[in-house]
Amino acid sequence: MINDTQYFNQFILSYFISPLVIIIIDKVIVIVYTVYILHTRLKEGVFMNVLQVENLRKEYPTFILNNISFNIPKGFIMGFIGENGAGKTTTLKAMLNIISKDGGTVNIFGKNMDEYEIDIKKDIAFMAGKSFYPKRKIKEITNIFKRFYSNFDEVLYQQYLKKFNLDQDKKMDELSQGMSLKYSITLALSHHAKLIILDEPTSGLDPVARDSLLEIFQSIIEDGEVSILFSTHITSDLEKCADYITFIQNGEIIESLSKDDLIDKYRLINGASNSLDSIKHDLVSYKKNAFGFTGLIKTDHLKENSAIRVGVPSLDDIMIYYAERGASV
């Protein structure tokens, strides 16, 4: 449909406008049309939710995962953020039936996880922790892995080995953390996984390796067929690549929405100490300092005040101020 639009506009405009201008206008039309289609599909719900979690619950003597709900549209990246111990790993494991859940439902690819677990897991890749076979060579692990996936694509596997410069004769404990992750991604893509779930994939990586991994994530979802969910407490990674953010704290979901909407929902403010009393009841939390105070506020609670300076928060700011909530003095 986009091609038809291009040809139509070229035909009409070619009689009146120079070739260079035609090219520029043509490109603008394509971009605007594409954005319009994406917006319309999102609005109409054409993008299927590849993952739907509703009221997921897991109880331990000292911790409760309390009615966790969120969803991921097909073809997007969601970052799952929260401080250590917030419940990220417990959520992922309960979601995938790695640990038993005490309530709630999980639907993946439109199917109930409890009823279609085996079928669903054929199209999922879950990466967490270290390899179970640190002394095995890559090619040996791959031969084991192949047995579980009838749709394993050897040609594609070899392509990714070459792309990521992976040596099949190396043992897992000879790989850096970054190369080990690339091997896990190679396996995931070689059996055509449609949902890739990673638990703290960038933790422990140096900045260059992290940036390389984030670029890989973005390339994976380009065709709109693969979705990625990854947990992290390194929120700067998500500012580079995530489309959606789900924020968990103390076993409860604080927010789950698009990254841009999340940032738009909050504002950082700062001012002199004598301005604090008039606004502190509206703040998520605040910190006092030698110059006055800084705090986080929901944008719709913000009032006109010349004594208050307003800024845009980072994901880190949002997470930190929620962690400080209740601790303000």
Secondary structure, DSSP 8 states (H G I E B T S, - for coil): -HHHHHHHHHHHHTTTS-HHHHHHHHHHHHHHHHHHHHHHHHHHT-S-EEEEEEEEEEEETTEEEEEEEEEEETT-EEEEE--TTSSHHHHHHHHTTSS--SEEEEEETTEETTTSHHHHHTTEEEE-SS-S-TTSBHHHHHHHHHTT-TT--HHHHHHHHHHTT--TTSBGGGS-HHHHHHHHHHHHHHTT-SEEEEESTTTT--HHHHHHHHHHHHHHTTTSS-EEEEEES-HHHHHHH-SEEEEEETTEEEEEEEHHHHHHTEEEEEE-GGGTTTTGGGEEEEEEETTEEEEEEEGGG----TT-EEE---HHHHHHHHHHTT---
